[in-house]
Amino acid sequence: MAKMINAWSLAAEVLEGTLDETYPIMKKAPINDRDDLKRDLNNGAIVNTDTVYYEKYMAEKKRVRSQNNEITELRAEIELLKAMIRDKY
């Protein structure tokens, strides 16, 4: 008899950290004693599986994007102030 798969069973697999083993998306092989790198056996790609590094990378990317948005807003405010000064004199 086949195992019943539903959203609850998939959620349990995610919480237990066993989803990749139970339902692998790609066949992976280890690379030279590196736990964070795997080779995708379907296409030969090297995949970084370090989730901690990925979360840090995404947090840094979000911080830089926010900083760039703030700089853009400050530039716009400076241009507005310049225009106000020009119009006054």
MMTF fields as JSON, N, C-alpha, C and O atoms, coordinates in Angstrom:
{
  "mmtfVersion": "1.0.0",
  "mmtfProducer": "UNKNOWN",
  "numBonds": 355,
  "numAtoms": 356,
  "numGroups": 89,
  "numChains": 1,
  "numModels": 1,
  "chainsPerModel": [1],
  "groupsPerChain": [89],
  "chainIdList": ["A"],
  "bondAtomList": [4, 2, 8, 6, 12, 10, 16, 14, 20, 18, 24, 22, 28, 26, 32, 30, 36, 34, 40, 38, 44, 42, 48, 46, 52, 50, 56, 54, 60, 58, 64, 62, 68, 66, 72, 70, 76, 74, 80, 78, 84, 82, 88, 86, 92, 90, 96, 94, 100, 98, 104, 102, 108, 106, 112, 110, 116, 114, 120, 118, 124, 122, 128, 126, 132, 130, 136, 134, 140, 138, 144, 142, 148, 146, 152, 150, 156, 154, 160, 158, 164, 162, 168, 166, 172, 170, 176, 174, 180, 178, 184, 182, 188, 186, 192, 190, 196, 194, 200, 198, 204, 202, 208, 206, 212, 210, 216, 214, 220, 218, 224, 222, 228, 226, 232, 230, 236, 234, 240, 238, 244, 242, 248, 246, 252, 250, 256, 254, 260, 258, 264, 262, 268, 266, 272, 270, 276, 274, 280, 278, 284, 282, 288, 286, 292, 290, 296, 294, 300, 298, 304, 302, 308, 306, 312, 310, 316, 314, 320, 318, 324, 322, 328, 326, 332, 330, 336, 334, 340, 338, 344, 342, 348, 346, 352, 350],
  "bondOrderList": [1, 1, 1, 1, 1, 1, 1, 1, 1, 1, 1, 1, 1, 1, 1, 1, 1, 1, 1, 1, 1, 1, 1, 1, 1, 1, 1, 1, 1, 1, 1, 1, 1, 1, 1, 1, 1, 1, 1, 1, 1, 1, 1, 1, 1, 1, 1, 1, 1, 1, 1, 1, 1, 1, 1, 1, 1, 1, 1, 1, 1, 1, 1, 1, 1, 1, 1, 1, 1, 1, 1, 1, 1, 1, 1, 1, 1, 1, 1, 1, 1, 1, 1, 1, 1, 1, 1, 1],
  "groupList": [{"groupName": "MET", "atomNameList": ["N", "CA", "C", "O"], "elementList": ["N", "C", "C", "O"], "formalChargeList": [0, 0, 0, 0], "bondAtomList": [1, 0, 2, 1, 3, 2], "bondOrderList": [1, 1, 2], "singleLetterCode": "M", "chemCompType": "L-PEPTIDE LINKING"}, {"groupName": "ALA", "atomNameList": ["N", "CA", "C", "O"], "elementList": ["N", "C", "C", "O"], "formalChargeList": [0, 0, 0, 0], "bondAtomList": [1, 0, 2, 1, 3, 2], "bondOrderList": [1, 1, 2], "singleLetterCode": "A", "chemCompType": "L-PEPTIDE LINKING"}, {"groupName": "LYS", "atomNameList": ["N", "CA", "C", "O"], "elementList": ["N", "C", "C", "O"], "formalChargeList": [0, 0, 0, 0], "bondAtomList": [1, 0, 2, 1, 3, 2], "bondOrderList": [1, 1, 2], "singleLetterCode": "K", "chemCompType": "L-PEPTIDE LINKING"}, {"groupName": "ILE", "atomNameList": ["N", "CA", "C", "O"], "elementList": ["N", "C", "C", "O"], "formalChargeList": [0, 0, 0, 0], "bondAtomList": [1, 0, 2, 1, 3, 2], "bondOrderList": [1, 1, 2], "singleLetterCode": "I", "chemCompType": "L-PEPTIDE LINKING"}, {"groupName": "ASN", "atomNameList": ["N", "CA", "C", "O"], "elementList": ["N", "C", "C", "O"], "formalChargeList": [0, 0, 0, 0], "bondAtomList": [1, 0, 2, 1, 3, 2], "bondOrderList": [1, 1, 2], "singleLetterCode": "N", "chemCompType": "L-PEPTIDE LINKING"}, {"groupName": "TRP", "atomNameList": ["N", "CA", "C", "O"], "elementList": ["N", "C", "C", "O"], "formalChargeList": [0, 0, 0, 0], "bondAtomList": [1, 0, 2, 1, 3, 2], "bondOrderList": [1, 1, 2], "singleLetterCode": "W", "chemCompType": "L-PEPTIDE LINKING"}, {"groupName": "SER", "atomNameList": ["N", "CA", "C", "O"], "elementList": ["N", "C", "C", "O"], "formalChargeList": [0, 0, 0, 0], "bondAtomList": [1, 0, 2, 1, 3, 2], "bondOrderList": [1, 1, 2], "singleLetterCode": "S", "chemCompType": "L-PEPTIDE LINKING"}, {"groupName": "LEU", "atomNameList": ["N", "CA", "C", "O"], "elementList": ["N", "C", "C", "O"], "formalChargeList": [0, 0, 0, 0], "bondAtomList": [1, 0, 2, 1, 3, 2], "bondOrderList": [1, 1, 2], "singleLetterCode": "L", "chemCompType": "L-PEPTIDE LINKING"}, {"groupName": "GLU", "atomNameList": ["N", "CA", "C", "O"], "elementList": ["N", "C", "C", "O"], "formalChargeList": [0, 0, 0, 0], "bondAtomList": [1, 0, 2, 1, 3, 2], "bondOrderList": [1, 1, 2], "singleLetterCode": "E", "chemCompType": "L-PEPTIDE LINKING"}, {"groupName": "VAL", "atomNameList": ["N", "CA", "C", "O"], "elementList": ["N", "C", "C", "O"], "formalChargeList": [0, 0, 0, 0], "bondAtomList": [1, 0, 2, 1, 3, 2], "bondOrderList": [1, 1, 2], "singleLetterCode": "V", "chemCompType": "L-PEPTIDE LINKING"}, {"groupName": "GLY", "atomNameList": ["N", "CA", "C", "O"], "elementList": ["N", "C", "C", "O"], "formalChargeList": [0, 0, 0, 0], "bondAtomList": [1, 0, 2, 1, 3, 2], "bondOrderList": [1, 1, 2], "singleLetterCode": "G", "chemCompType": "PEPTIDE LINKING"}, {"groupName": "THR", "atomNameList": ["N", "CA", "C", "O"], "elementList": ["N", "C", "C", "O"], "formalChargeList": [0, 0, 0, 0], "bondAtomList": [1, 0, 2, 1, 3, 2], "bondOrderList": [1, 1, 2], "singleLetterCode": "T", "chemCompType": "L-PEPTIDE LINKING"}, {"groupName": "ASP", "atomNameList": ["N", "CA", "C", "O"], "elementList": ["N", "C", "C", "O"], "formalChargeList": [0, 0, 0, 0], "bondAtomList": [1, 0, 2, 1, 3, 2], "bondOrderList": [1, 1, 2], "singleLetterCode": "D", "chemCompType": "L-PEPTIDE LINKING"}, {"groupName": "TYR", "atomNameList": ["N", "CA", "C", "O"], "elementList": ["N", "C", "C", "O"], "formalChargeList": [0, 0, 0, 0], "bondAtomList": [1, 0, 2, 1, 3, 2], "bondOrderList": [1, 1, 2], "singleLetterCode": "Y", "chemCompType": "L-PEPTIDE LINKING"}, {"groupName": "PRO", "atomNameList": ["N", "CA", "C", "O"], "elementList": ["N", "C", "C", "O"], "formalChargeList": [0, 0, 0, 0], "bondAtomList": [1, 0, 2, 1, 3, 2], "bondOrderList": [1, 1, 2], "singleLetterCode": "P", "chemCompType": "L-PEPTIDE LINKING"}, {"groupName": "ARG", "atomNameList": ["N", "CA", "C", "O"], "elementList": ["N", "C", "C", "O"], "formalChargeList": [0, 0, 0, 0], "bondAtomList": [1, 0, 2, 1, 3, 2], "bondOrderList": [1, 1, 2], "singleLetterCode": "R", "chemCompType": "L-PEPTIDE LINKING"}, {"groupName": "GLN", "atomNameList": ["N", "CA", "C", "O"], "elementList": ["N", "C", "C", "O"], "formalChargeList": [0, 0, 0, 0], "bondAtomList": [1, 0, 2, 1, 3, 2], "bondOrderList": [1, 1, 2], "singleLetterCode": "Q", "chemCompType": "L-PEPTIDE LINKING"}],
  "groupTypeList": [0, 1, 2, 0, 3, 4, 1, 5, 6, 7, 1, 1, 8, 9, 7, 8, 10, 11, 7, 12, 8, 11, 13, 14, 3, 0, 2, 2, 1, 14, 3, 4, 12, 15, 12, 12, 7, 2, 15, 12, 7, 4, 4, 10, 1, 3, 9, 4, 11, 12, 11, 9, 13, 13, 8, 2, 13, 0, 1, 8, 2, 2, 15, 9, 15, 6, 16, 4, 4, 8, 3, 11, 8, 7, 15, 1, 8, 3, 8, 7, 7, 2, 1, 0, 3, 15, 12, 2, 13],
  "groupIdList": [1, 2, 3, 4, 5, 6, 7, 8, 9, 10, 11, 12, 13, 14, 15, 16, 17, 18, 19, 20, 21, 22, 23, 24, 25, 26, 27, 28, 29, 30, 31, 32, 33, 34, 35, 36, 37, 38, 39, 40, 41, 42, 43, 44, 45, 46, 47, 48, 49, 50, 51, 52, 53, 54, 55, 56, 57, 58, 59, 60, 61, 62, 63, 64, 65, 66, 67, 68, 69, 70, 71, 72, 73, 74, 75, 76, 77, 78, 79, 80, 81, 82, 83, 84, 85, 86, 87, 88, 89],
  "secStructList": [7, 7, 7, 7, 7, 7, 2, 2, 2, 2, 2, 2, 2, 2, 2, 2, 6, 7, 2, 2, 2, 2, 1, 7, 1, 1, 7, 3, 3, 3, 3, 6, 6, 3, 3, 3, 3, 3, 3, 3, 6, 6, 6, 7, 7, 3, 3, 3, 7, 7, 2, 2, 2, 2, 2, 2, 2, 2, 2, 2, 2, 2, 2, 2, 2, 2, 2, 2, 2, 2, 2, 2, 2, 2, 2, 2, 2, 2, 2, 2, 2, 2, 2, 2, 2, 2, 2, 2, 7],
  "xCoordList": [0.847, 0.0, 0.889, 1.868, 0.54, 1.329, 1.069, -0.022, 2.102, 2.005, 1.169, 1.35, 0.26, -0.594, 0.215, 0.815, 0.229, 0.954, -0.059, -0.906, 0.034, -0.809, 0.019, 1.189, -0.585, 0.137, 0.694, 1.787, -0.048, 0.415, 1.637, 2.563, 1.637, 2.796, 4.024, 5.139, 3.828, 4.949, 5.463, 6.672, 4.548, 4.958, 5.758, 6.745, 5.337, 6.062, 7.463, 8.426, 7.585, 8.901, 9.808, 10.997, 9.237, 10.013, 10.488, 11.663, 9.59, 9.941, 10.978, 11.829, 10.897, 11.845, 13.162, 14.132, 13.195, 14.412, 14.67, 15.813, 13.635, 13.818, 13.182, 13.131, 12.702, 12.006, 12.925, 12.518, 14.171, 15.089, 15.417, 15.586, 15.504, 15.817, 14.608, 14.756, 13.433, 12.231, 11.775, 11.381, 11.833, 11.383, 12.486, 12.361, 13.553, 14.662, 14.247, 13.614, 14.62, 14.337, 15.404, 15.112, 16.632, 17.704, 18.595, 18.69, 19.234, 20.191, 21.493, 22.023, 22.013, 23.2, 24.315, 24.077, 25.549, 26.728, 27.647, 27.768, 28.302, 29.208, 30.435, 30.801, 31.059, 32.258, 33.414, 33.375, 34.432, 35.706, 35.589, 36.166, 34.885, 34.788, 34.208, 34.456, 33.451, 32.807, 31.323, 30.612, 30.866, 29.457, 28.531, 27.353, 29.058, 28.216, 28.074, 27.253, 28.852, 28.768, 28.329, 28.791, 27.427, 26.95, 26.954, 26.763, 27.176, 27.087, 25.732, 25.342, 25.018, 23.75, 24.08, 24.68, 23.696, 24.044, 23.252, 23.609, 22.181, 21.403, 22.094, 22.066, 22.724, 23.318, 24.77, 25.369, 25.349, 26.736, 26.994, 28.147, 25.967, 26.125, 26.585, 26.241, 27.373, 27.769, 26.828, 26.66, 26.219, 25.197, 25.679, 26.103, 25.614, 25.953, 24.699, 23.659, 24.795, 23.633, 23.715, 22.96, 24.62, 24.801, 23.7, 23.794, 22.658, 21.514, 21.861, 21.289, 22.788, 23.191, 23.862, 23.564, 24.771, 25.437, 24.41, 24.482, 23.455, 22.432, 21.605, 21.325, 21.215, 20.439, 21.245, 20.704, 22.539, 23.399, 23.521, 23.473, 23.68, 23.782, 22.512, 22.588, 21.354, 20.091, 19.891, 19.371, 20.288, 20.185, 21.082, 20.681, 22.289, 23.211, 22.674, 22.773, 22.115, 21.532, 20.372, 20.238, 19.554, 18.435, 18.951, 18.396, 20.021, 20.602, 21.156, 20.948, 21.861, 22.442, 21.339, 21.441, 20.29, 19.172, 18.509, 18.182, 18.315, 17.714, 18.608, 18.124, 19.913, 20.865, 20.849, 20.89, 20.791, 20.727, 19.443, 19.46, 18.332, 17.066, 17.146, 16.657, 17.758, 17.903, 18.769, 18.453, 19.854, 20.719, 19.956, 20.098, 19.158, 18.355, 17.371, 17.206, 16.723, 15.778, 16.492, 15.974, 17.668, 18.42, 18.852, 18.813, 19.259, 19.625, 18.43, 18.572, 17.261, 16.062, 15.73, 15.333, 15.886, 15.635, 16.634, 16.256, 17.892, 18.902, 18.557, 18.663, 18.151, 17.765, 16.572, 16.518, 15.615, 14.457, 14.9, 14.437, 15.788, 16.294, 17.057, 16.929, 17.848, 18.569, 17.591, 17.784, 16.557, 15.564, 14.854, 14.581, 14.556, 13.895, 14.807, 14.333, 16.1, 17.059, 17.181, 17.193, 17.271, 17.36, 16.142, 16.266, 14.969, 13.738, 13.621, 12.991, 14.217, 14.127, 15.041, 14.709, 16.182, 17.146, 17.124, 17.87],
  "yCoordList": [-1.179, 0.0, 1.237, 1.309, 2.206, 3.439, 4.366, 4.4, 5.112, 6.077, 7.277, 7.787, 7.719, 8.87, 10.153, 10.391, 10.973, 12.242, 13.372, 13.454, 14.238, 15.426, 16.575, 16.397, 17.733, 18.914, 18.707, 19.178, 18.011, 17.807, 16.908, 17.152, 15.867, 14.969, 15.675, 15.463, 16.511, 17.278, 18.298, 18.494, 18.948, 19.916, 19.212, 19.756, 18.018, 17.265, 16.925, 17.004, 16.548, 16.243, 17.476, 17.368, 18.647, 19.889, 20.164, 20.468, 20.062, 20.338, 19.348, 19.708, 18.121, 17.109, 17.169, 16.51, 17.969, 18.08, 16.885, 16.647, 16.122, 14.912, 15.003, 14.002, 16.169, 16.309, 15.968, 15.258, 16.473, 16.211, 14.728, 14.229, 14.029, 12.607, 11.797, 10.846, 12.179, 11.43, 11.723, 10.816, 13.005, 13.433, 14.249, 15.468, 13.606, 14.369, 15.019, 14.395, 16.284, 17.015, 16.678, 16.545, 16.542, 16.178, 15.13, 15.05, 14.342, 13.372, 14.117, 14.763, 14.026, 14.782, 13.834, 12.773, 14.255, 13.508, 14.466, 15.625, 14.008, 14.885, 15.245, 14.545, 16.361, 16.832, 16.923, 17.737, 16.106, 16.192, 16.594, 17.607, 15.86, 16.108, 17.471, 17.978, 18.067, 19.353, 19.071, 18.687, 19.26, 19.005, 20.036, 19.758, 21.243, 22.325, 22.32, 23.064, 21.502, 21.451, 20.067, 19.049, 20.052, 18.797, 18.948, 20.043, 17.823, 17.831, 17.262, 16.18, 18.015, 17.557, 16.538, 16.887, 15.291, 14.231, 14.3, 13.634, 15.095, 15.226, 16.124, 15.841, 17.22, 18.163, 18.529, 19.314, 17.984, 18.23, 19.519, 19.822, 20.281, 21.552, 21.313, 20.308, 22.263, 22.224, 23.143, 24.308, 22.621, 23.34, 23.55, 22.602, 24.791, 25.095, 24.842, 25.457, 23.947, 23.578, 24.14, 23.716, 25.088, 25.692, 26.725, 27.849, 26.353, 27.241, 28.422, 29.501, 28.24, 29.348, 30.439, 31.622, 30.03, 30.994, 31.704, 32.92, 30.953, 31.542, 32.581, 33.655, 32.268, 33.224, 34.485, 35.59, 34.33, 35.495, 36.319, 37.549, 35.634, 36.307, 37.107, 38.26, 36.499, 37.185, 38.372, 39.403, 38.255, 39.364, 40.521, 41.682, 40.205, 41.241, 41.902, 43.118, 41.106, 41.642, 42.594, 43.651, 42.223, 43.077, 44.363, 45.435, 44.267, 45.448, 46.408, 47.618, 45.879, 46.721, 47.372, 48.548, 46.623, 47.18, 48.324, 49.365, 48.12, 49.156, 50.389, 51.517, 50.17, 51.281, 52.047, 53.277, 51.334, 51.993, 52.795, 53.892, 52.255, 52.987, 54.264, 55.311, 54.185, 55.356, 56.417, 57.605, 55.998, 56.938, 57.608, 58.812, 56.856, 57.41, 58.45, 59.517, 58.133, 59.081, 60.346, 61.449, 60.201, 61.374, 62.24, 63.467, 61.626, 62.388, 63.183, 64.339, 62.562, 63.245, 64.422, 65.484, 64.241, 65.334, 66.47, 67.639, 66.148, 67.174, 67.959, 69.185, 67.274, 67.961, 68.876, 69.976, 68.434, 69.26, 70.502, 71.605, 70.335, 71.482, 72.451, 73.666, 71.926, 72.784, 73.603, 74.8, 72.949, 73.635, 74.714, 75.799, 74.42, 75.414, 76.619, 77.755, 76.388, 77.494, 78.31, 79.539, 77.653, 78.372, 79.25, 80.387, 78.722, 79.476, 80.669, 81.668, 80.574, 81.64, 82.82, 83.97, 82.542, 83.619, 83.974, 84.854],
  "zCoordList": [0.0, 0.0, 0.0, 0.742, -0.835, -0.968, 0.212, 0.782, 0.553, 1.652, 1.202, 0.096, 2.061, 1.766, 1.923, 2.971, 0.885, 0.933, 0.925, 0.036, 1.918, 1.962, 2.533, 2.87, 2.638, 3.113, 4.519, 4.831, 5.358, 6.736, 6.79, 7.564, 5.964, 5.967, 5.395, 5.872, 4.379, 3.827, 4.839, 4.964, 5.562, 6.591, 7.691, 8.187, 8.065, 9.089, 8.593, 9.356, 7.319, 6.74, 6.784, 7.084, 6.481, 6.513, 7.926, 8.134, 8.905, 10.295, 10.833, 11.647, 10.377, 10.838, 10.074, 10.448, 8.987, 8.193, 7.308, 6.917, 6.979, 6.18, 4.794, 4.079, 4.406, 3.119, 1.949, 1.03, 1.975, 0.864, 0.722, -0.39, 1.848, 1.771, 1.286, 0.518, 1.737, 1.39, -0.039, -0.771, -0.43, -1.754, -2.429, -2.544, -2.872, -3.463, -4.78, -5.632, -4.922, -6.154, -7.192, -8.381, -6.729, -7.643, -6.98, -5.755, -7.813, -7.307, -7.064, -7.968, -5.833, -5.458, -5.039, -4.462, -5.351, -4.915, -4.171, -4.567, -3.097, -2.356, -3.19, -4.135, -2.808, -3.508, -2.522, -1.599, -2.702, -1.984, -0.519, -0.123, 0.273, 1.719, 2.07, 3.164, 1.177, 1.458, 1.681, 0.752, 2.904, 3.215, 2.602, 2.379, 2.323, 1.821, 0.301, -0.235, -0.405, -1.863, -2.314, -1.797, -3.29, -3.871, -5.392, -5.92, -6.089, -7.539, -7.942, -7.505, -8.787, -9.334, -10.417, -11.434, -10.211, -11.144, -12.447, -13.419, -12.483, -13.714, -14.739, -15.937, -14.258, -15.204, -14.89, -15.625, -13.82, -13.485, -12.725, -12.42, -12.411, -11.705, -10.268, -9.646, -9.755, -8.353, -7.583, -7.943, -6.531, -5.778, -4.347, -3.685, -3.87, -2.48, -1.648, -1.885, -0.684, 0.126, 1.535, 2.41, 1.771, 3.091, 3.323, 2.83, 4.069, 4.277, 5.177, 5.019, 6.118, 6.996, 6.165, 6.323, 5.276, 4.397, 3.523, 3.345, 2.977, 2.114, 2.869, 2.338, 4.099, 4.891, 5.179, 5.136, 5.474, 5.688, 4.41, 4.447, 3.284, 1.993, 1.698, 1.273, 1.921, 1.65, 2.588, 2.16, 3.85, 4.798, 4.362, 4.434, 3.913, 3.436, 2.169, 2.006, 1.288, 0.053, 0.39, -0.227, 1.347, 1.767, 2.394, 2.152, 3.208, 3.845, 2.805, 2.904, 1.806, 0.758, -0.07, -0.417, -0.388, -1.16, -0.382, -0.953, 0.92, 1.763, 1.811, 1.731, 1.941, 1.979, 0.652, 0.648, -0.461, -1.768, -1.926, -2.484, -1.441, -1.503, -0.674, -1.098, 0.5, 1.351, 0.67, 0.733, 0.024, -0.687, -1.822, -2.033, -2.545, -3.637, -3.106, -3.697, -1.99, -1.387, -0.919, -1.098, -0.325, 0.129, -1.049, -0.957, -2.143, -3.342, -3.866, -4.263, -3.865, -4.322, -3.413, -3.892, -2.119, -1.175, -1.379, -1.307, -1.629, -1.877, -3.135, -3.147, -4.181, -5.425, -5.186, -5.735, -4.371, -4.04, -3.278, -3.571, -2.306, -1.544, -2.438, -2.286, -3.365, -4.311, -5.148, -5.358, -5.614, -6.431, -5.62, -6.133, -4.365, -3.509, -3.283, -3.266, -3.11, -2.897, -4.172, -4.115, -5.319, -6.605, -6.842, -7.298, -6.533, -6.748, -5.81, -6.155, -4.64, -3.669, -4.039, -3.751, -4.67, -4.995, -6.419, -6.847]
}
